[in-house]
Amino acid sequence: MFITMEGIEGSGKTTQIAYISGYLREHGYECMVTREPGGTKIGEKIRKILLDRDHDMLDAMAELLLYTADRAQHVSEKIRPALDSGKIVLCDRFYDSTIAYQGAARGIEAATIIALGRLVLKGIAPDITFLLDLPPEAGLLRAWQEINAGGRDTSQSRFEREKMLFHKKVREGYLSLAEAEPQRIRIVDGSLPPEIVKETILEELRKFLYIKG
């Protein structure tokens, strides 16, 4: 089973992934937690390029290709082998992020993103996706509070430095995806306290696991 977590900057994905993985392991499921960009040694090097605040001139197409390269390595090295071995894979960001960020926000044509996706995914797709939704203003406030408090590397803040319009387009992209795929994507109010968000997600996850048997 493949579970992904999506959302704008500061939506609380990392916190909720810790809750979900803990729940799954407590109930006897073997779970692998990973992330994009990153998740592999090669991917972590690509991540540094993508998130570096000094790379504000990075071309949109170059950005997309770097994410695609990261995903190709990630799927080949970690995700597919884990799924084939029967593990539950829990991933912080995946293909939906590319559609929202490089598609809806950067303006790259959907056909280009889809074509690249087919090359690297080869049939891999999330079974269920939790979209933590909240206004960009609230998400960015949280993100900068964490960065300024030392919870994250300040040098890896390229996306937090984007204009508000960019983040609004990202959110719109995510919501459009959720509208198109309501059976897969569960929208969760990310503005609520973490404990309430946790219970909402776990309730949805319990239903999904029951249906899957």
trRosetta pair geometry for C-beta under 8 A, 3 or more apart (Angstrom, degrees):
i j d omega theta_ij theta_ji phi_ij phi_ji
1 83 7.8 -173 31 -127 19 89
1 88 4.7 -12 67 -118 99 84
1 89 7.4 -169 94 28 51 66
1 127 5.2 -65 -156 23 78 152
1 128 7.9 0 -179 16 106 98
1 212 6.8 42 -93 -177 131 167
2 79 7.3 46 -120 -168 120 108
2 83 6.1 -17 -63 -95 102 125
2 88 7.8 -177 -79 -161 27 58
2 89 5.0 -7 -117 62 70 106
2 91 7.3 -3 -170 4 87 116
2 124 7.1 130 -80 -173 169 87
2 125 7.1 150 77 102 142 33
2 126 4.9 -127 115 -122 101 49
2 127 5.2 128 54 -3 69 87
3 20 7.1 -144 124 159 150 146
3 88 6.5 17 3 176 110 101
3 89 6.9 177 32 89 66 54
3 90 4.9 -11 73 -108 107 70
3 91 7.2 163 89 21 54 70
3 126 6.6 73 -130 -154 17 102
3 127 6.7 -43 -72 55 58 92
3 128 5.5 -12 -116 69 79 88
3 129 7.5 161 -164 -90 54 40
3 130 7.5 19 -179 -4 98 98
3 205 7.8 21 -123 -119 146 109
4 90 7.8 164 -89 -159 31 45
4 91 4.9 -25 -110 69 77 96
4 92 8.0 159 -158 -89 67 10
4 93 7.2 1 -169 172 105 4
4 94 4.4 -77 -125 8 143 125
4 96 6.9 144 119 15 144 119
4 126 4.2 -78 2 -97 112 144
4 128 7.8 -177 31 96 66 46
4 129 4.6 -15 69 -113 96 88
4 130 7.6 -168 95 28 51 65
5 13 4.5 139 134 -151 122 101
5 16 6.3 163 -136 87 143 114
5 17 5.5 -114 0 -71 157 99
5 20 7.7 -172 -64 12 127 152
5 90 7.4 32 -16 -180 106 85
5 91 7.1 -169 22 92 75 47
5 92 5.4 -24 63 -113 110 55
5 93 7.2 -41 81 -38 68 43
5 129 7.4 174 -84 -159 21 67
5 130 5.3 -15 -115 64 70 98
5 132 7.1 20 -174 -13 92 107
6 13 7.3 2 -122 -101 1 131
6 93 6.4 95 -106 -106 67 54
6 94 7.5 -80 -73 32 101 75
6 96 5.0 -43 -96 91 152 132
6 97 6.2 -160 -129 -63 100 81
6 100 7.5 128 -175 -2 125 149
6 129 5.8 17 1 178 116 112
6 130 7.1 171 29 86 70 48
6 131 4.9 -23 76 -107 103 71
6 132 7.2 -176 89 21 48 71
6 174 6.3 175 137 -132 124 119
6 185 7.8 -34 40 -135 134 108
7 11 3.0 -115 143 78 135 166
7 12 7.2 -22 93 45 162 63
7 13 5.3 -176 40 -57 117 107
7 131 6.1 141 -73 -167 76 55
7 132 3.7 -20 -80 61 148 89
7 133 6.8 -139 -122 -67 95 37
7 134 7.6 35 -163 19 118 87
7 139 7.5 -165 155 -122 101 138
7 174 7.2 69 -110 -134 36 164
7 190 5.9 104 -141 -67 144 159
8 11 5.3 117 56 -47 61 115
8 134 7.2 -122 47 59 114 76
8 136 5.8 -99 163 -105 163 75
8 139 4.7 69 99 132 111 173
8 167 5.8 77 -156 -163 131 95
8 170 5.5 118 -105 106 97 124
8 171 5.5 -24 -54 -74 133 88
8 174 7.3 -116 -47 -7 82 149
9 136 7.8 51 48 -148 90 78
9 139 5.3 122 84 143 61 111
9 140 5.9 51 90 -90 117 63
9 143 4.5 -3 154 -65 103 155
9 159 5.9 175 -67 116 129 111
9 160 5.5 163 -169 -90 161 76
9 167 6.8 -71 25 -121 106 120
10 134 7.9 -89 106 73 91 128
10 138 7.3 -165 117 120 128 58
10 139 3.5 147 73 -179 106 64
10 140 5.8 -155 7 -62 146 18
10 141 6.9 124 -176 56 164 49
10 142 3.6 134 -165 72 116 104
10 143 3.6 -100 -60 -40 105 88
10 144 7.9 -27 -76 1 135 61
10 146 7.4 180 -109 8 87 123
11 132 3.9 135 159 100 116 117
11 133 7.4 0 -138 -73 125 13
11 134 5.9 167 -121 25 80 108
11 139 5.4 -11 -63 -122 65 119
11 190 4.4 -31 -164 -172 84 162
12 15 4.9 -48 -171 41 82 118
12 16 5.7 77 131 -21 92 104
12 132 5.6 -144 58 -177 90 160
12 142 7.5 -44 -57 152 81 159
12 190 5.5 176 29 -159 114 102
12 194 6.2 -163 -157 -103 139 91
12 197 6.4 57 108 101 149 169
13 16 6.0 -68 -149 42 29 105
13 17 6.1 31 158 -25 69 107
13 92 5.3 118 141 -141 124 97
13 93 7.4 51 164 -41 166 79
13 132 6.0 -152 -71 17 73 138
14 17 5.8 -52 -146 31 29 113
14 18 6.8 33 154 -21 61 102
14 92 6.4 27 -86 -119 65 146
15 18 6.0 -58 -162 29 31 112
15 19 6.9 28 146 -16 64 105
15 194 5.5 -68 141 -136 144 130
16 19 5.4 -50 -152 35 42 114
16 20 6.2 40 152 -20 71 105
16 130 7.1 -122 135 107 144 145
16 132 6.8 174 3 -68 153 135
16 194 7.4 -149 -69 -152 77 88
16 197 6.1 -81 -90 128 119 116
16 198 6.4 -164 -122 -92 79 68
16 201 5.9 102 -165 -9 120 167
17 20 5.7 -53 -143 38 33 110
17 21 6.1 31 160 -17 67 107
17 33 6.2 114 162 -143 115 119
17 90 5.9 146 -152 147 95 120
17 92 5.5 -54 -57 -72 157 101
18 21 6.2 -55 -142 39 26 107
18 22 6.3 29 156 -20 60 110
19 22 5.8 -62 -153 37 26 112
19 23 6.4 27 154 -20 64 107
19 198 4.6 -114 -169 -130 166 111
19 201 7.2 103 96 73 127 132
19 202 7.2 -93 143 -56 113 111
20 23 5.7 -56 -151 34 31 112
20 24 6.4 28 155 -18 66 107
20 90 6.0 168 106 -139 123 146
20 201 6.5 -74 -77 134 106 130
20 202 7.3 -166 -102 -84 68 77
20 205 6.6 164 -134 -76 100 162
21 24 5.8 -54 -146 37 32 111
21 25 6.3 27 159 -15 66 109
21 31 5.2 180 -141 120 80 144
21 33 5.0 -24 -89 -65 148 124
21 90 5.6 -146 -77 52 93 159
22 25 6.1 -60 -146 39 27 106
22 26 6.2 30 156 -21 64 110
23 26 5.8 -59 -149 35 27 113
23 27 6.5 6 159 -2 63 112
23 202 5.7 -168 -108 -119 167 114
23 205 7.2 98 104 94 145 149
24 27 6.2 -74 -152 47 27 98
24 29 4.1 -66 177 65 90 125
24 31 4.5 89 104 -56 136 143
24 88 5.9 -115 -168 69 149 150
24 90 7.4 -169 8 -45 155 136
25 28 7.8 96 -173 -34 30 10
25 29 6.5 -90 -79 65 34 71
25 30 7.9 55 -108 -111 74 29
25 31 5.7 -99 -60 23 84 119
29 88 5.2 14 163 2 124 132
30 86 7.0 60 57 107 124 87
30 87 4.8 -83 110 -116 99 81
30 88 6.9 150 84 18 52 79
31 87 6.5 145 -109 -175 19 94
31 88 4.7 -27 -107 71 76 101
31 89 7.7 158 -159 -90 62 19
31 90 5.8 16 -175 -5 109 117
32 78 7.2 -167 151 176 143 101
32 82 4.6 -82 25 -143 153 148
32 87 5.1 51 -9 145 105 143
32 88 7.3 176 24 85 67 50
32 89 5.2 -21 67 -111 100 67
32 90 7.0 175 85 26 46 73
33 90 5.0 -25 -105 74 68 105
33 91 7.8 163 -159 -83 47 36
33 92 7.7 38 -178 -19 88 98
34 38 7.9 -169 179 105 78 82
34 39 4.2 56 -178 -131 107 110
34 74 7.1 145 153 -160 138 110
34 78 5.8 130 -100 134 158 146
34 79 7.1 -124 57 -75 155 83
34 89 6.8 -23 21 -166 114 95
34 90 7.4 143 25 80 64 54
34 91 5.2 -20 75 -108 87 79
34 92 7.3 -147 105 21 41 79
35 38 5.1 9 89 73 97 110
35 39 5.3 -168 59 -64 51 92
35 91 6.5 154 -96 -163 31 66
35 92 3.9 -14 -113 58 92 107
35 93 6.3 50 -165 38 72 95
36 39 6.0 -23 -73 -15 60 129
36 43 7.3 -83 -120 -168 64 134
36 67 7.5 74 168 -156 113 87
36 70 6.2 127 -149 128 92 122
36 71 6.4 27 -132 -87 140 81
36 74 6.1 -30 -91 -74 103 173
36 91 6.6 26 -7 177 98 112
36 92 7.0 -173 27 88 59 64
36 93 4.5 -122 66 97 89 101
36 94 5.9 107 22 -94 140 44
36 97 6.9 -180 94 42 115 145
37 43 5.8 -165 174 -178 74 92
37 46 5.5 -117 -179 104 130 100
37 47 4.0 174 106 -92 107 81
37 50 5.4 99 16 39 159 151
37 51 7.5 -157 51 -30 122 104
37 66 7.6 -7 -110 135 148 94
37 67 6.3 -108 -78 -117 110 69
37 70 4.4 -47 -137 -169 95 167
37 93 7.8 -38 -21 94 43 138
38 43 4.7 127 -144 128 17 106
38 44 4.9 51 -132 -89 86 62
38 46 7.7 -158 -70 66 46 87
38 47 4.3 16 -62 -54 89 147
38 70 7.3 -3 -19 -163 26 125
39 43 4.9 -13 51 85 72 160
39 44 7.8 -177 28 -53 32 75
39 70 7.8 103 37 173 104 96
39 74 4.7 49 85 -123 136 110
39 78 5.9 -132 156 41 107 157
39 91 7.6 1 -98 -133 142 98
40 43 4.0 94 48 6 81 109
40 44 7.0 -141 86 -12 42 80
40 70 8.0 174 39 -160 105 69
40 73 5.2 -124 52 135 155 112
40 74 5.7 -149 -13 -91 114 61
40 77 5.0 73 -105 75 137 149
40 78 6.1 -152 -71 -21 98 122
41 44 6.0 -48 -151 25 29 111
41 45 7.3 27 150 -14 58 101
42 45 5.9 -57 -162 33 37 110
42 46 6.7 34 145 -15 68 105
42 70 7.8 -172 115 -119 88 59
42 73 5.0 -107 79 -168 129 165
43 46 5.4 -54 -148 38 39 112
43 47 6.1 49 150 -29 68 102
43 70 4.7 90 -129 -151 88 88
43 73 5.6 -165 -56 87 93 126
43 74 5.6 63 -78 -67 147 96
44 47 5.3 -44 -147 28 35 121
44 48 6.9 41 153 -23 61 97
45 48 5.9 -46 -156 26 35 113
45 49 7.2 34 147 -15 61 101
46 49 5.7 -55 -159 34 39 112
46 50 6.2 33 150 -17 71 110
46 66 5.5 169 -165 -178 107 95
46 69 6.2 -171 -112 92 150 107
46 70 4.5 -155 95 -79 151 104
47 50 5.7 -61 -145 40 31 109
47 51 6.0 3 168 2 69 115
47 70 7.1 99 -57 -120 72 141
47 156 7.7 13 148 -139 90 133
48 51 6.6 -67 -133 48 22 93
48 52 6.1 45 162 -53 61 101
48 156 7.1 -83 -126 -96 54 111
49 52 6.1 -42 -148 1 23 118
49 55 6.5 85 -180 -65 59 167
49 58 7.9 124 156 -105 86 140
49 66 6.3 -125 95 -152 125 148
50 55 7.6 -112 -139 80 14 149
50 58 7.6 133 -127 -178 49 173
50 63 6.7 102 -129 -143 91 81
50 66 5.6 177 -75 119 104 137
50 67 7.0 91 -109 -69 146 79
50 70 7.8 -37 -27 -38 145 148
50 158 7.2 -142 146 47 50 143
51 156 3.8 27 129 -160 124 88
51 157 7.2 55 174 -25 90 19
51 158 5.3 -171 -164 17 38 106
51 159 7.0 -52 -126 -4 75 96
52 55 4.4 76 80 -3 102 110
52 155 6.3 -20 -134 156 66 90
52 156 6.6 -39 -81 -104 38 59
52 158 6.0 40 76 -48 33 123
53 56 7.2 6 173 -51 50 94
53 154 7.5 -29 -15 147 146 64
53 155 5.8 -130 13 -166 105 43
53 156 7.1 -141 -30 -98 85 9
53 157 4.9 10 -76 60 117 77
53 158 5.0 -165 -98 -72 43 65
53 161 6.1 93 -139 -11 97 146
54 155 7.7 -21 -10 -161 97 88
55 58 4.6 37 155 -41 101 113
55 158 6.0 -30 63 -101 87 144
56 158 6.6 -170 -83 -143 65 97
56 161 7.1 -71 -99 101 115 134
58 62 5.8 -127 -177 85 81 118
58 63 5.3 95 135 -66 116 98
58 158 7.8 23 16 -172 131 152
59 62 4.1 85 64 8 95 109
59 63 6.7 -156 92 -11 48 84
60 63 5.5 -51 -150 32 31 117
60 64 6.6 32 152 -19 64 103
60 102 6.6 138 -176 -146 89 83
60 106 4.3 151 -145 -175 123 127
60 107 7.2 -15 -173 54 166 82
60 108 5.9 -173 145 -55 118 107
61 64 5.5 -48 -148 34 36 113
61 65 6.4 33 154 -17 66 105
61 108 6.8 136 -88 -106 67 126
62 65 5.8 -56 -147 39 31 109
62 66 6.4 34 153 -21 65 105
63 66 5.9 -56 -151 34 29 111
63 67 6.6 27 153 -15 63 105
63 102 6.3 -174 106 -104 107 110
63 106 7.1 -162 72 -100 137 160
64 67 5.8 -57 -152 38 31 110
64 68 6.3 32 151 -21 66 108
64 98 7.0 89 -136 -155 81 103
64 102 4.5 114 -91 -158 96 151
64 106 7.5 -154 -54 83 105 158
64 108 5.8 54 -64 -55 149 175
64 112 7.5 33 151 128 160 117
64 113 7.0 -106 -152 -97 129 82
64 116 7.1 135 155 32 107 171
65 68 5.3 -51 -145 37 35 115
65 69 6.3 39 153 -22 65 102
65 116 7.7 -127 -103 -131 59 147
66 69 5.7 -49 -147 34 32 112
66 70 6.4 36 151 -20 63 104
67 70 5.6 -52 -150 36 33 115
67 71 6.3 30 153 -18 66 106
67 97 7.9 -142 -158 102 140 106
67 98 5.7 161 130 -100 144 106
67 102 6.8 -142 31 -36 151 142
68 71 5.7 -54 -146 37 32 110
68 72 6.3 38 153 -25 65 103
68 98 7.7 80 -69 -122 73 146
68 116 4.8 -68 -115 170 142 127
68 117 7.9 -111 -119 -72 100 48
68 119 7.7 35 -174 72 121 117
68 120 6.0 180 -170 -20 81 150
69 72 5.7 -48 -146 30 31 114
69 73 6.7 26 157 -12 62 105
70 73 6.2 -64 -157 39 28 106
70 74 6.0 28 150 -22 66 115
71 74 5.3 -56 -140 39 33 116
71 75 6.0 32 162 -19 69 105
71 94 7.7 99 -122 -157 115 65
71 95 7.3 82 -136 -79 151 74
71 98 7.8 -37 -42 -49 149 139
71 120 5.2 89 107 133 103 148
71 121 7.6 -25 150 -69 123 75
72 75 6.3 -54 -144 36 24 106
72 76 6.3 15 160 -10 60 115
72 119 7.6 -30 -95 116 114 93
72 120 4.1 -100 -87 -129 78 118
73 76 6.0 -65 -145 44 26 107
73 77 5.6 3 169 -2 67 120
74 77 6.5 -63 -129 46 17 96
74 78 5.8 -45 -168 42 57 110
74 79 5.9 46 141 -14 80 111
75 78 7.6 -69 -103 56 7 68
75 79 4.8 -45 -124 50 48 122
75 80 5.6 56 169 -26 70 102
75 120 6.0 137 25 160 144 87
75 121 6.4 -152 -107 -115 161 42
75 122 7.5 140 148 33 143 98
75 124 5.7 -177 -141 34 119 161
76 80 6.4 -5 -116 24 24 126
77 81 7.3 -47 158 7 27 124
78 81 6.5 -80 -151 44 18 103
78 82 6.0 11 166 -17 63 116
79 82 6.0 -64 -149 37 25 109
79 83 6.3 19 160 -14 65 110
79 89 5.6 77 -139 -154 76 164
79 91 7.2 0 -102 -69 116 137
79 124 6.3 79 124 -162 129 152
80 83 5.9 -58 -144 40 30 108
80 84 6.1 31 158 -20 66 110
80 124 6.3 -96 -81 -78 87 135
81 84 5.6 -57 -143 39 30 113
81 85 6.3 23 159 -16 64 109
82 85 5.9 -63 -150 38 29 106
82 87 4.4 -66 180 61 86 127
82 89 5.0 108 104 -78 132 109
83 86 7.9 73 179 -51 31 13
83 87 6.8 -88 -80 61 29 76
83 89 5.8 -51 -64 -14 86 126
83 124 7.4 169 13 -126 162 105
91 94 5.2 67 109 -59 134 109
91 126 7.7 -123 46 -92 116 109
93 96 7.8 -133 -153 63 58 83
93 97 4.4 15 -158 -35 100 150
94 97 6.5 135 58 7 26 100
94 126 6.2 145 62 -47 155 117
94 129 7.8 -119 43 -110 118 117
95 98 5.6 -50 -161 28 47 114
95 99 6.8 43 148 -16 72 101
95 117 5.8 70 -140 -130 125 123
95 121 6.7 9 -75 -82 139 135
95 125 7.6 -51 27 -123 145 70
95 126 7.8 -152 33 -11 103 102
96 99 5.6 -53 -153 36 39 111
96 100 6.2 32 153 -14 70 109
96 126 7.9 -35 -21 11 114 139
96 129 6.3 95 -20 -156 153 158
96 131 7.8 -105 144 -90 155 105
96 174 7.0 69 161 -119 112 77
96 177 5.7 119 -145 165 105 167
96 185 7.6 123 -110 -97 153 125
97 100 5.8 -61 -145 43 31 107
97 101 5.6 8 167 -1 71 116
98 101 6.4 -60 -125 49 22 94
98 102 5.2 -22 -167 29 65 117
98 103 6.8 70 135 -15 61 100
98 113 5.9 161 137 -153 110 119
98 117 7.3 169 83 -78 149 108
99 102 7.5 -35 -83 57 10 80
99 103 4.5 -20 -162 21 46 142
99 104 6.8 50 145 -15 64 95
99 110 7.4 33 -136 -123 93 87
99 113 6.1 133 -94 143 66 155
99 173 6.2 177 125 171 77 117
99 177 6.2 109 100 -79 139 130
100 103 6.6 19 -28 52 9 97
100 104 5.2 -27 -150 29 41 123
100 105 6.7 36 149 -11 58 104
100 170 4.9 66 156 -158 102 69
100 171 7.9 65 -164 -56 121 13
100 173 3.6 151 -130 102 65 125
100 174 4.8 21 -107 -57 139 75
100 177 6.9 -71 -65 -13 97 134
101 104 7.4 17 -32 51 10 84
101 105 5.3 -34 -152 38 37 127
101 106 6.6 36 144 -14 58 105
101 159 7.8 -45 -136 -126 129 129
101 170 5.7 17 -89 -116 61 108
101 173 7.5 -152 -34 70 31 157
102 105 7.2 -14 -55 58 11 87
102 106 4.7 -26 -150 32 44 134
102 108 5.1 -15 154 27 87 131
102 113 6.4 150 95 -95 114 122
103 106 7.0 34 -10 49 10 87
103 107 7.7 73 -178 -83 31 5
103 108 5.7 -79 -98 65 48 82
103 109 7.9 -34 -131 121 83 9
103 110 5.8 54 -142 -90 126 68
103 113 5.3 -45 -73 -27 111 159
103 173 6.2 136 84 -141 97 136
104 169 5.1 178 138 160 91 87
104 170 6.3 139 87 -104 117 32
104 172 6.0 -172 180 85 138 88
104 173 2.7 -146 5 -79 159 121
104 174 7.9 -111 28 -20 159 53
104 176 7.1 158 -93 31 136 133
105 166 5.2 63 -164 -164 118 72
105 167 7.8 29 -115 -74 134 20
105 169 4.1 135 -101 99 68 116
105 170 4.7 0 -56 -64 132 75
105 173 6.4 -82 -29 -17 79 140
108 112 5.6 -91 165 69 102 132
108 113 6.1 111 110 -48 113 102
109 112 4.8 93 71 1 89 103
109 113 7.3 -166 97 -2 49 86
110 113 5.7 -60 -151 41 38 109
110 114 5.9 38 154 -21 73 109
111 114 5.8 -54 -143 38 28 112
111 115 6.2 31 157 -22 63 107
112 115 5.9 -55 -148 34 27 111
112 116 6.5 22 156 -12 63 107
113 116 6.0 -59 -150 40 30 107
113 117 6.1 35 152 -24 64 110
114 117 5.5 -56 -147 35 30 116
114 118 6.5 34 156 -22 64 101
115 118 6.0 -51 -153 29 30 111
115 119 7.0 33 149 -22 60 103
116 119 5.6 -53 -158 28 37 116
116 120 6.8 6 159 2 69 109
117 120 6.5 -76 -149 47 29 91
117 121 5.2 7 172 -7 74 124
118 121 6.5 -56 -113 43 21 99
118 122 7.6 82 180 -71 50 44
119 122 7.9 -24 153 -52 19 81
121 124 4.7 -133 -171 52 78 85
121 125 6.9 53 177 -64 133 70
126 129 4.9 76 113 -60 153 94
126 184 6.5 111 96 -176 97 119
127 184 7.4 -156 156 -135 26 93
127 208 7.7 128 129 176 107 128
127 212 7.7 37 169 -88 145 141
128 184 6.1 -160 -117 -161 41 61
128 186 6.8 12 -175 -6 99 111
128 204 7.9 170 179 140 139 107
128 205 7.6 155 106 -109 154 68
128 208 5.3 -3 -65 -145 159 160
129 184 5.6 39 17 145 98 90
129 185 4.7 -25 74 -105 109 70
129 186 7.0 174 86 22 52 70
130 185 7.9 154 -94 -157 14 58
130 186 5.3 -25 -109 68 62 100
130 188 5.7 4 -171 -2 97 127
130 201 5.5 25 -130 -127 153 109
130 204 7.3 135 -98 84 106 143
131 174 5.6 152 -153 174 130 116
131 177 7.8 157 -83 83 147 110
131 178 5.6 -93 24 -76 159 126
131 185 5.4 28 -18 -175 120 104
131 186 6.8 177 22 81 78 44
131 187 5.1 -32 73 -105 109 59
131 188 6.7 159 77 21 50 74
132 188 5.5 -33 -102 75 58 100
132 190 3.4 83 172 -80 91 125
132 197 7.0 32 -124 -157 109 134
133 171 7.1 101 -144 -152 86 98
133 174 7.0 -179 -97 113 96 131
133 175 7.0 78 -120 -80 135 93
133 187 5.3 -3 -3 -161 133 98
133 188 6.9 150 18 68 80 44
133 189 6.5 -49 69 -110 85 37
133 190 5.6 163 55 6 27 103
134 138 5.0 -86 151 79 117 125
134 139 5.4 141 84 -55 108 96
134 189 7.1 84 -79 -174 83 57
134 190 4.0 -100 -26 77 110 98
134 191 4.1 139 -122 -55 115 85
135 138 4.8 86 67 8 88 103
135 139 7.0 -163 93 -6 45 89
135 171 7.7 6 -136 -111 32 167
135 191 7.1 37 15 -77 80 130
136 139 5.5 -59 -143 41 36 112
136 140 5.9 31 163 -18 72 107
136 164 6.2 138 110 -156 135 77
136 167 3.7 123 -144 127 139 121
136 168 5.5 -96 -5 -68 146 60
136 170 7.5 108 -94 56 120 104
136 171 5.8 -120 -53 -29 98 134
137 140 6.3 -58 -145 38 24 105
137 141 6.5 28 154 -22 60 108
137 164 7.3 16 -77 -136 76 120
138 141 5.7 -53 -150 32 31 114
138 142 6.6 30 153 -16 63 105
138 191 5.7 18 126 -112 163 102
139 142 5.8 -57 -155 36 32 111
139 143 6.3 31 151 -21 67 108
139 167 7.3 -170 72 -174 123 133
139 190 7.4 32 -87 111 102 133
140 143 5.4 -51 -143 36 36 114
140 144 6.2 30 160 -14 69 106
140 160 6.4 137 -139 -150 88 82
140 164 7.7 -91 -11 -106 159 80
140 167 6.5 -55 -53 -104 119 172
141 144 6.3 -59 -146 40 26 104
141 145 6.3 30 154 -22 62 108
142 145 5.7 -57 -149 34 29 114
142 146 6.5 27 155 -17 64 105
143 146 5.9 -59 -156 36 30 109
143 147 6.4 26 151 -16 66 108
143 152 8.0 -31 -169 28 72 153
143 160 5.2 -158 128 -111 135 121
144 147 5.4 -51 -141 39 37 112
144 148 5.9 32 160 -15 69 108
144 160 6.4 147 -70 -177 81 134
145 148 6.1 -58 -141 42 25 106
145 149 6.1 20 158 -16 62 114
146 149 5.9 -62 -144 40 26 108
146 151 4.1 -73 -173 64 82 130
146 152 5.5 52 129 -2 102 110
147 151 6.9 -79 -70 56 23 81
147 152 4.9 -51 -97 63 66 106
147 154 5.6 105 -178 -100 102 71
147 157 5.9 54 -126 -94 152 132
147 160 6.9 -157 -31 66 153 177
152 156 6.9 -104 163 69 101 103
152 157 7.6 115 116 -76 120 95
153 156 4.6 55 85 16 108 106
153 157 7.9 -152 102 -35 64 85
154 157 5.9 -29 -168 -16 47 129
157 160 4.4 -49 -172 43 87 120
157 161 5.9 90 128 -28 89 99
158 161 6.0 -67 -158 35 29 110
158 162 7.7 48 145 -41 61 89
159 162 5.6 -24 -163 -7 47 116
162 166 3.9 -75 154 69 124 153
162 167 6.4 143 92 -43 112 85
163 166 5.2 109 63 -3 70 101
163 167 7.8 -145 102 1 43 86
164 167 5.7 -58 -155 39 42 109
164 168 6.3 43 150 -22 72 105
165 168 5.6 -53 -147 36 34 113
165 169 6.5 35 153 -20 65 104
166 169 5.9 -59 -156 34 29 110
166 170 6.6 32 148 -22 64 103
167 170 5.4 -45 -149 30 37 116
167 171 6.6 39 153 -18 65 101
168 171 5.7 -52 -151 36 34 111
168 172 6.4 35 150 -19 65 106
169 172 5.5 -52 -146 37 34 113
169 173 6.3 41 152 -25 64 103
170 173 5.6 -54 -153 32 30 115
170 174 6.6 30 151 -18 64 103
171 174 5.7 -54 -152 34 33 112
171 175 6.4 28 154 -16 67 107
172 175 5.8 -57 -146 39 32 109
172 176 6.3 36 154 -22 65 105
173 176 5.8 -54 -150 33 29 112
173 177 6.6 31 152 -19 63 104
174 177 5.7 -56 -155 33 33 113
174 178 6.5 31 151 -18 67 105
175 178 5.5 -50 -146 36 36 113
175 179 6.4 39 153 -21 65 103
175 187 7.6 43 -117 -103 73 134
176 179 5.7 -52 -149 34 32 113
176 180 6.4 27 153 -16 64 109
177 180 5.8 -62 -149 40 30 108
177 181 6.2 -23 168 27 68 107
177 185 6.2 111 124 -46 91 167
178 181 6.8 -79 -133 62 24 73
178 182 6.7 61 168 -92 65 60
178 185 4.3 -124 -114 111 71 135
178 187 5.2 59 -161 -59 155 106
179 182 7.0 1 -146 -58 24 93
181 184 4.5 -24 155 41 114 108
181 185 5.1 85 93 2 96 106
182 185 6.7 -71 -116 59 26 81
186 201 7.8 136 102 -121 134 66
186 204 5.1 103 -164 -172 167 157
188 197 6.0 95 153 -150 124 85
188 200 5.3 141 -139 112 110 130
188 201 5.9 -7 -96 -71 160 85
188 204 7.7 -118 -75 -1 113 149
189 192 4.9 71 106 -15 105 109
189 197 7.2 -130 81 -98 64 88
189 200 7.5 79 36 20 82 178
190 197 6.4 50 -120 -115 47 138
192 196 4.4 -86 148 85 125 126
192 197 5.3 158 78 -55 101 84
192 200 7.6 86 66 -10 149 140
193 196 4.9 85 63 10 82 104
193 197 7.1 -152 95 -6 39 89
194 197 5.5 -57 -145 39 34 113
194 198 6.1 42 155 -27 67 104
195 198 5.4 -47 -149 30 32 118
195 199 6.7 29 155 -16 63 102
196 199 5.9 -53 -150 36 33 108
196 200 6.4 36 151 -20 64 106
197 200 5.7 -57 -151 36 31 114
197 201 6.3 28 155 -16 66 107
198 201 6.0 -61 -150 38 27 107
198 202 6.1 20 158 -14 66 111
199 202 5.8 -55 -139 41 30 108
199 203 6.2 36 159 -24 64 105
200 203 6.0 -56 -152 32 26 111
200 204 6.7 21 153 -12 61 107
201 204 5.8 -60 -154 39 32 109
201 205 6.1 31 151 -21 68 110
202 205 5.3 -52 -141 39 34 114
202 206 6.2 41 156 -25 66 101
203 206 5.8 -49 -148 31 29 112
203 207 6.8 30 152 -16 60 104
204 207 5.8 -55 -155 35 33 112
204 208 6.4 31 150 -19 66 108
205 208 5.6 -56 -147 37 33 112
205 209 6.2 32 156 -18 68 106
206 209 5.9 -54 -144 37 29 109
206 210 6.3 32 155 -22 63 107
207 210 5.8 -58 -151 34 29 113
207 211 6.5 28 153 -18 64 105
208 211 5.8 -54 -151 35 32 110
208 212 6.3 23 153 -12 65 110
209 212 5.6 -59 -145 44 32 108
210 213 7.5 37 177 -72 30 31
